[in-house]
Amino acid sequence: GTKELRVVQEEWAVKVEKANSELEELRRQMAEKESELAEYTKSLEEVESKISIVHKKYEIRLAELEKRMNEVKDRQQRNTENGDNIKQKREHIKTKYQDAV
């Protein structure tokens, strides 16, 4: 009767206590991991922010260099065109001079 039920009751009480202890340990571990995660997330955001700053800095610098490169290409194109014009005028004058002689 009661004696057997008390034994079963004690077995269940031990199991409940063990489960509660395990849950407390898991909650402690979870809180620790949440704290680690918050720290890691903060560090990651700081690094990503720094990367963004560096990217912006170099994007500006690259844009400036690209603009200068385009200006140089434009000057080279104009110089080539001017050189071609000079060659044409020289040939024209040479032809006129040869015809005059």
PyMOL commands that set and color helices and strands:
alter all, ss='L'
color gray80, all
select helices_A, chain A and resi 2-100
alter helices_A, ss='H'
color red, helices_A
deselect
rebuild
show_as cartoon
